[in-house]
Amino acid sequence: MSFLKANSAARVNAPSPTPSNTSASGAKRKRPAEGAAVVYSQPQDAGTGEHVYTRLTYTIDYLRETKKWMTFDEIMNYLGVEPQNAQRPQLRVLYQSDSAGNRIAWDATNDKYRYKPKLDIRNPAQLKGYLQNQKSAQGLSIKDLKDGWASVADDIKAMEDKKEVLVKRAKDGVAKTVWDNDPSLVLTMDPEFLNEWHKIAIPANPDELRTTLMNIGLHAATAPRQINNGGPKQKKKRAPRQGGKQTNTHMAHILKDFSGMRK
């Protein structure tokens, strides 16, 4: 049994399944202070903001704020894109795209870029031209105009005072929709007609007004519908069927028409 004693002496104790505050060297570990922030490992470079479409979004926001034409190099300097960066030709292609969703306008004559709003209207003259040239009399949303026209609310108010446009406002007075208006169609009323018009006294009580109109033979649109109580409609008797050409003459005595004998 001597070999058992030798093996038991060389046996290594199994690690405890529960954590211990004592290190392998026997020194006691210090617990972290309560409330101390735990610092986890972080990647060295996550590449945030360096994707080509992310830079396209930054460009659109930048051009929307500046509201002016800018060169390609000026935009690249704002984005921090180096001349040797492979994304420069990719961004140039995206800027010059003719897709409907592209919000960047490109001037090919001088290779400059500017923000392209939903409606390319930036002043009162362009608004009047757009409203007069459109095929329908549809109004324009003030929200869509504000996308490329920051002072649209004040300018619309001035145009409204000149009777150049018609404006629909919300309960709080904020302009919502604008239509074209022709000042030449606004006619002045004869003062004598206005005087006679305002002389007509309208009863304060709505029931009084209703009675007055009914007395002169007018019927109110809100009057209850009259129902005809004359009884149910009588059904029309069906005329006896006229026989066509008979081919079964050998059965004439059986197929004789007796409908005239009905009571």
C-alpha positions as CSV (number, residue, x, y, z in Angstrom):
1,M,0.0,0.0,0.0
2,S,3.0,2.3,-0.2
3,F,2.2,3.4,-3.7
4,L,-1.2,4.8,-2.4
5,K,0.6,7.0,0.0
6,A,2.9,8.3,-2.7
7,N,0.1,9.1,-5.1
8,S,-1.9,10.8,-2.4
9,A,1.0,13.0,-1.5
10,A,1.5,14.1,-5.2
11,R,-2.3,14.6,-5.7
12,V,-3.3,18.3,-6.6
13,N,-6.3,19.7,-5.0
14,A,-9.3,20.4,-7.3
15,P,-10.3,24.1,-7.7
16,S,-13.3,25.2,-5.7
17,P,-16.5,25.9,-7.7
18,T,-17.2,29.0,-5.6
19,P,-15.1,32.2,-6.1
20,S,-12.5,32.9,-3.5
21,N,-11.0,36.2,-2.4
22,T,-7.6,34.6,-2.0
23,S,-5.2,34.5,-4.9
24,A,-3.0,31.5,-5.8
25,S,-0.1,33.1,-3.9
26,G,-2.1,33.2,-0.7
27,A,-2.5,37.0,-0.7
28,K,-6.0,38.3,-0.2
29,R,-7.6,40.2,-3.1
30,K,-9.1,43.6,-2.6
31,R,-12.7,44.1,-3.6
32,P,-13.5,47.1,-5.9
33,A,-15.0,50.0,-4.1
34,E,-18.8,50.2,-4.3
35,G,-20.1,52.6,-7.0
36,A,-16.8,52.5,-9.0
37,A,-17.3,52.5,-12.8
38,V,-16.3,49.2,-14.4
39,V,-14.2,49.8,-17.5
40,Y,-14.7,47.2,-20.2
41,S,-12.4,46.7,-23.2
42,Q,-13.2,48.9,-26.1
43,P,-12.3,48.5,-29.8
44,Q,-9.5,50.8,-31.0
45,D,-11.4,52.1,-34.0
46,A,-15.1,51.4,-34.6
47,G,-15.3,53.4,-37.8
48,T,-18.3,55.5,-36.7
49,G,-19.2,58.2,-39.2
50,E,-16.8,57.0,-41.8
51,H,-19.2,55.0,-44.0
52,V,-19.9,56.5,-47.4
53,Y,-23.6,56.8,-46.9
54,T,-23.1,58.3,-43.4
55,R,-20.9,61.0,-45.0
56,L,-23.6,61.5,-47.6
57,T,-26.1,62.2,-44.8
58,Y,-23.7,64.6,-43.2
59,T,-23.3,66.4,-46.5
60,I,-27.0,66.9,-47.0
61,D,-27.4,68.3,-43.5
62,Y,-24.5,70.6,-44.0
63,L,-25.8,71.9,-47.3
64,R,-29.2,72.4,-45.8
65,E,-27.7,74.7,-43.1
66,T,-25.5,76.7,-45.4
67,K,-28.0,77.2,-48.2
68,K,-25.4,78.1,-50.7
69,W,-23.3,76.6,-53.6
70,M,-20.1,74.9,-52.5
71,T,-17.3,73.2,-54.3
72,F,-16.5,69.5,-53.9
73,D,-13.2,70.2,-52.1
74,E,-15.0,72.5,-49.6
75,I,-17.4,69.7,-48.7
76,M,-14.5,67.2,-48.4
77,N,-12.7,69.5,-46.1
78,Y,-15.8,69.8,-43.9
79,L,-16.1,66.0,-43.8
80,G,-12.4,65.5,-43.2
81,V,-11.9,63.2,-46.2
82,E,-8.3,63.2,-47.3
83,P,-7.4,63.5,-51.0
84,Q,-6.1,60.0,-51.3
85,N,-9.3,58.5,-49.7
86,A,-11.1,56.0,-51.9
87,Q,-14.5,57.4,-50.9
88,R,-14.0,60.7,-52.8
89,P,-15.0,59.3,-56.2
90,Q,-17.9,57.4,-54.6
91,L,-19.2,60.5,-52.9
92,R,-18.9,62.5,-56.2
93,V,-21.1,59.9,-57.9
94,L,-23.7,60.0,-55.2
95,Y,-23.7,63.8,-55.2
96,Q,-24.3,63.9,-59.0
97,S,-27.0,61.2,-59.0
98,D,-30.2,62.1,-60.8
99,S,-32.4,59.8,-58.6
100,A,-35.6,61.3,-57.2
101,G,-34.5,60.8,-53.7
102,N,-31.2,62.7,-54.1
103,R,-31.3,65.9,-52.0
104,I,-28.1,67.5,-53.6
105,A,-28.3,69.8,-56.6
106,W,-25.3,69.8,-58.9
107,D,-24.3,72.6,-61.3
108,A,-22.3,71.0,-64.0
109,T,-21.0,74.3,-65.4
110,N,-18.9,75.1,-62.4
111,D,-19.0,71.8,-60.5
112,K,-20.7,73.1,-57.4
113,Y,-23.3,71.6,-55.1
114,R,-26.3,72.9,-53.1
115,Y,-29.1,71.5,-51.1
116,K,-32.2,70.5,-53.2
117,P,-35.4,70.9,-51.2
118,K,-38.7,69.1,-51.9
119,L,-39.9,72.2,-53.7
120,D,-37.3,74.3,-55.5
121,I,-38.9,77.5,-54.3
122,R,-36.9,80.0,-52.3
123,N,-38.6,83.4,-52.6
124,P,-42.0,85.0,-53.4
125,A,-41.2,85.5,-57.1
126,Q,-40.5,81.7,-57.5
127,L,-43.7,80.9,-55.5
128,K,-45.9,83.1,-57.7
129,G,-44.4,81.6,-60.9
130,Y,-44.9,78.0,-59.7
131,L,-48.5,78.6,-58.7
132,Q,-49.4,80.4,-61.9
133,N,-47.7,77.7,-64.2
134,Q,-49.1,74.6,-62.5
135,K,-52.0,72.9,-64.4
136,S,-54.2,72.6,-61.3
137,A,-55.2,75.0,-58.6
138,Q,-53.8,72.8,-55.9
139,G,-52.3,74.5,-52.9
140,L,-48.8,74.0,-51.5
141,S,-47.9,72.9,-48.0
142,I,-46.0,75.5,-46.0
143,K,-44.0,72.7,-44.4
144,D,-42.7,71.6,-47.8
145,L,-41.8,75.2,-48.7
146,K,-40.0,75.7,-45.4
147,D,-37.6,72.9,-46.4
148,G,-35.8,75.3,-48.7
149,W,-37.2,78.6,-47.7
150,A,-36.5,79.5,-44.1
151,S,-38.4,82.9,-44.0
152,V,-41.5,81.5,-45.8
153,A,-43.9,82.4,-42.9
154,D,-43.0,86.1,-42.9
155,D,-42.9,86.3,-46.7
156,I,-46.2,84.5,-47.1
157,K,-47.8,87.0,-44.6
158,A,-46.5,90.0,-46.7
159,M,-47.9,88.4,-49.9
160,E,-51.2,87.7,-48.2
161,D,-51.5,91.4,-47.2
162,K,-51.0,92.3,-50.9
163,K,-53.8,89.8,-51.8
164,E,-51.3,87.9,-54.0
165,V,-52.0,84.5,-52.3
166,L,-54.8,82.8,-50.3
167,V,-53.6,81.2,-47.1
168,K,-55.3,78.6,-44.9
169,R,-54.3,78.8,-41.2
170,A,-54.7,76.6,-38.2
171,K,-56.6,77.6,-35.1
172,D,-53.3,79.0,-33.6
173,G,-52.8,81.2,-36.7
174,V,-50.0,79.2,-38.2
175,A,-50.1,79.1,-42.0
176,K,-50.6,75.6,-43.4
177,T,-51.4,75.8,-47.1
178,V,-51.1,78.6,-49.7
179,W,-52.9,79.0,-53.0
180,D,-52.6,81.5,-55.9
181,N,-54.8,84.6,-55.9
182,D,-55.5,87.1,-58.7
183,P,-55.9,90.6,-57.2
184,S,-57.7,91.7,-60.4
185,L,-60.6,89.4,-59.5
186,V,-61.2,91.2,-56.2
187,L,-64.0,93.7,-57.0
188,T,-65.0,96.5,-54.7
189,M,-68.7,96.7,-53.7
190,D,-70.9,99.7,-54.3
191,P,-71.3,101.6,-51.0
192,E,-75.0,102.0,-51.6
193,F,-75.4,98.2,-52.0
194,L,-73.3,97.6,-48.8
195,N,-75.5,100.1,-46.9
196,E,-78.8,98.4,-48.1
197,W,-77.2,95.0,-47.3
198,H,-76.4,95.8,-43.7
199,K,-79.8,97.3,-43.2
200,I,-81.4,93.8,-43.4
201,A,-82.0,92.8,-39.8
202,I,-81.4,89.1,-39.0
203,P,-83.3,87.7,-36.1
204,A,-81.0,86.7,-33.2
205,N,-83.0,83.6,-32.5
206,P,-82.5,80.9,-35.2
207,D,-86.0,79.6,-34.7
208,E,-87.4,83.0,-35.5
209,L,-85.4,83.1,-38.7
210,R,-86.7,79.6,-39.7
211,T,-90.3,80.7,-39.1
212,T,-89.9,83.8,-41.1
213,L,-88.5,81.9,-44.1
214,M,-91.3,79.3,-43.9
215,N,-93.9,82.1,-43.9
216,I,-92.7,83.4,-47.2
217,G,-92.8,79.9,-48.8
218,L,-89.3,78.7,-48.3
219,H,-88.5,75.2,-47.1
220,A,-85.6,74.6,-44.7
221,A,-83.0,72.1,-45.8
222,T,-83.1,70.6,-42.3
223,A,-86.9,69.9,-42.4
224,P,-87.9,66.3,-41.8
225,R,-88.6,64.3,-44.9
226,Q,-92.2,63.7,-45.6
227,I,-93.2,60.1,-45.9
228,N,-96.0,59.0,-48.2
229,N,-98.6,57.1,-46.1
230,G,-100.9,56.3,-49.0
231,G,-100.5,52.6,-48.3
232,P,-98.4,50.0,-50.1
233,K,-97.9,50.3,-53.8
234,Q,-100.1,48.0,-55.8
235,K,-98.3,45.5,-58.0
236,K,-99.1,45.7,-61.7
237,K,-100.7,42.7,-63.1
238,R,-98.6,40.9,-65.5
239,A,-100.0,40.8,-69.0
240,P,-100.8,37.3,-70.3
241,R,-98.1,35.8,-72.3
242,Q,-98.7,35.7,-76.0
243,G,-97.8,32.4,-77.5
244,G,-95.4,32.2,-80.3
245,K,-95.3,29.8,-83.2
246,Q,-96.5,26.5,-82.0
247,T,-94.7,23.4,-83.4
248,N,-96.5,20.9,-81.2
249,T,-99.9,21.3,-82.8
250,H,-100.8,17.7,-82.0
251,M,-101.0,18.8,-78.3
252,A,-103.1,21.9,-78.9
253,H,-106.0,20.5,-76.9
254,I,-103.7,20.1,-73.9
255,L,-101.8,23.4,-74.2
256,K,-104.9,25.6,-74.6
257,D,-104.6,29.0,-72.8
258,F,-107.1,29.2,-69.9
259,S,-105.5,32.4,-68.3
260,G,-108.5,34.5,-69.4
261,M,-110.8,32.5,-67.2
262,R,-108.9,33.7,-64.0
263,K,-111.0,35.7,-61.6
